[in-house]
Amino acid sequence: MSLTTPSAPFDIAAVFPELAGQRRTAVRLHPRRGRPAITDSSVGGPLLWPADEPWPMCPEPQTHDSSEGRDPLPLIPVMQLITRDVPELPFPHDTDTLQVLWCPLDHEPYFQPHTIVHWRKAEAVGHHLIEAPTPDPDSDDSYLPTACVLAPERVQEYPDAYELSTELWDRIQAWEIDFPNPDGWAYGEHLSTAPGSKVGGWPQWIQDPVPFECSRGHEMAHLLTIASWELDIESGKRWAPMEERPLLTLNALPEIQNPTDLMIQDAGSLYLFVCLECPERPVDSISQGS
């Protein structure tokens, strides 16, 4: 599967030169429903997990968003990324596989699933687990992803509007009003950050940006976003893949808008951040919704 994002209608950095130095490459993951193998990059697919390694359980059942106590739930496979598909990931030494799992219940205080990350060396797994544990019946269906294959694609991004100075954002908004723009191109929806699940680049914040530091005080970088929606009608004007443009109608939009069936908060996203200075690459996360 190959999916291609159309080029931007014009380069916004040619209008606002101070943006040129802030351009970043992001890897759009383009999850689409399929049957990934255990050695594939995927969302909601099987993980390459050692048969002799205990399956992780939620370490914080006391923080579940519930008035009643709960026993620990088995974590859910959410994402697996292999270096051959996304070499841009900052893999720790002697690893080539990133695995993301989470507890399929809301955790206080941020009302997001407790998330963990494993960095692995695929060839060191040996005998692998045939099948992950069945999700607990108490699991929130919003956190149980439908299996999807990936079609990684590199795109260029500029900072989210929330990341800009007030002075620059005011000038961009004035430009949007005055610029001869019959197609209605907007910085936030079309000319800055790509929507959907992606690696690297700029976070597409739904609320105010949240800076992260690791336990050693190092500033952390955006590792990846796991999104509820890959796009909507408005952002799809720019970011819908060319191969799927015929689907960009109200009737067919769900096929490319929410292929994973995830719903993080209110059509929100989970943002993962990584420390690039610590060799073990610690990761932290936060979710936001509208």
N, C-alpha and C positions, 0 to 999 in steps of 0.2 A: 504494500500500500504506500503510495506516495501522495502527499498533500502539499500544495503550494500556496503560500500567502501572496496575494498581489502586492506589488510594490506600492509604497506610499504615493499619493497623488502628486506630492512635491516634498522637498526636504525642508522641514520646519527650521532646521539650523541655518539655512540660507537667509531666513527672515530674522532669526534671533541667533546671531553667531555665538553667543555665550553658551548655547546648548551643544555646540559641536564637540566640546571636550567632555561632555557627559554622555555621549552615545555608548551604549553597551549592546553586546550580543546576547540574546536569550535563545534558548532551545524550546520551541513549542513542542509539546509531547503529542498532541493530537490523539488522545485516546479514542478508540472506536471499538464497538463490541466485536468480540472474536473469541478465539480459543487459544490463548497463549500457552506455550510449553513451559516446563519448569525452568528451562535455561533461557527463556526470553525476557526481555524487558516488558513490563506490563503494569496495568492498574487492576487490582483485584484478582490477579492470576496466582498460580502456585509459586511458592518461594523455594529456592534451592536451599533447603534447611537440613542440617545433619541429622541423621536418624537417631544418633546417640546424644543429641543436645535437647534438654528439656524445652518444651514449648513455653514461651513466656506467658505469664498471667498478669493481670493488672496489679501493679504494685501499690496502688492507692485507692482501694475500694471505699475507704472512708470519705473520699472527696467526690464521690458520685453525686450528681444532682438528684437527690432523693431524700425524702424524709425517713425512709426506712433503711436499715443496714443491709448491705449486699455482700455476698461472698465474692471473692475475686473471679473475674471473667477471663477466659482465654482471649488473648489479643488477636486482632483480625489482620490478615495480610492486606496491605493497602497498595503498596507500590514496590516494584523491583526494577532497578536500572543497572544495565551492564555497560562496562566501559566501551565496548565496541559500538554501542549505540549512542552513548553520551560521554565521550572522552573528556568533555569540558568539566565534569564533576571533579572536585578536589579530593580524589581518593587518597586515603592514607597509604603509606608505603606497604607494598605487597598485598594490596587488595584491588579488586576489580568489580565488585558488586555492592550496590547500595540497596538495602531493604528497609522499608518503612512499615511499621505495624502500629495499631492503636487499639485502645479499649473502646468498644462500641457503645459507650454511654457518655453523657456529658459529665464533665468534672468541674467542680467549683475551683476558683472563683470566676473563670473565664467562659464557662459553659462550652467547652471543647473537649474532644476525646484526648485522653492521655496518650501521647505519641512517643515511640522509641525508634531509634535508627540503628541498624547493624551494618557495618562495613565488613565484607567478606572477600576471601580468595576462592573463586569457584572451584578450582581444582583441588583445594584442600578439604572440600566438603565430604568426599568419599561417598559412602552409602547415604542416600538422602531420604528424607521423610516422604512417603508416598502421598500422603494427604494431611492437610492441616486439620486440627480439631474442628468439629462442627460448631458454628457460632451458638452461644448460649441463647436459650429462648427469651431471656430478658434483654437481649441486644436491641438497640435502637436501629430500625431498618434504615434510617438516614445515613448510618455509618457502615453499612454493608455494601461495598462496591460490587457492581456487576463486572465480570471479567472483560477486560479490554486489551487489545493489542495497541502498540504505539507506532507512530510515524514521525520520529523526531525531525524537526526543521529549524534551521537557524534564521533568525530575524533580527533586525536592528531596532532598538528602542531608545526613547528619551525618558527622562525622569517623569514619574507621576506628578500631577499638578500639586499634590500635597507636599512634594519634595522641593518645590520651587520657592524662591524668595517671594515675598508679597509684592515687591516692586515688579519682578519679571512676570508673575502671574497676572497682575493688573494690566500690564502691557499686552500680554497674549489675549486676554479677554477683550480688550479694546480692539485689537487687531481682528479678532473673530467677528466683531460687529461691523467693522468698517471695510474689511478686505472683500473685494469682489468674489463671492463664494456661493455661486448658485447651487452647488451640490451639498452645502451645509457641512463641510468638513470642520471638525472640532478637535482641539488639541487632546482633551481627555479621552474621548471615545475613539479617535482615529489616528492621531499623529504622535502619540507618546508610547504608552506601555501596551503590550499585547495582553489580551484577556486569556483566561483559561489556565490549565495546568502547564507549568513550564519550569525549566532549570535556568538559574542565573538571571541575568538582566536586572531590571528594576521591578520591585514589587508593585502590583497594581492595588494600592491601598483602597479600602472601602471607607475607613475612618482615618484618624490621624496616624501618621507613621509612628512606629514603636522601635526605638533603638535597642540593640541587644549587645551585652558584653558577656564573655565567658567568665568562669569562676576565677580566672587569673587576671581579669580586667582588660582583656583584648576586645576590641570592637569586632563584632561578628558581621558576616556578609550574607546576603540573600542566597540561600542554597536552592530552594525550589518552592513553588506554590502548588498546592493541591486545591483545585477549584471545584465548586458545585457546578457552575456553568462555564462552558467553553466560550460562549459568546451570547449576545442577544440580537434582536433585530437591528438596533442602532449600531453597535460595534461591528456587527456582521457586514455592514456596508464596506468596511475596510478589511476586516480580519477573517472573514469566511474564506476557506480555501477555494481556489478557482474550480477545482474538480467537483466541489459540492455546491456551487452557486445555485443550481436548479432547485436545491432543497431549501433555500433560504426563503421560505414562505411560512405563513402562520401554521399551515397544516403539517409541514414536514420539518419545521425548525427543531422539535424535540430530538430528532435523530442525531443532530450534531450539537445541540445545545447541552444536553445532559446525558451523554452516553453511559457514564459510570453509575447513574442513579444515586449519587451522593448528594446530600443536602446538609451543608455545614452552616449552622445558624440559619439565617434567612437568605438563602442563595449566596452564601459567603464563601470565604476561602481560608485555608490553613496555610500559614507562611512558616517555613523552616529556615533557620539561620545557622551558619556554621562558622567556627573559628578557624581561620586559615593559618594562624600562627602556632596553634597547638598541634603537635604531630598526630595525635589521636583523633583530631577533627570532631570535637564535641558539637552537638546540635541542640538548639532550643527552638521553641515554636509558640505561635499565638494564632488565634483565629479572629476574624472579623466578619460581621454581617451587616446588612443594610437595616 
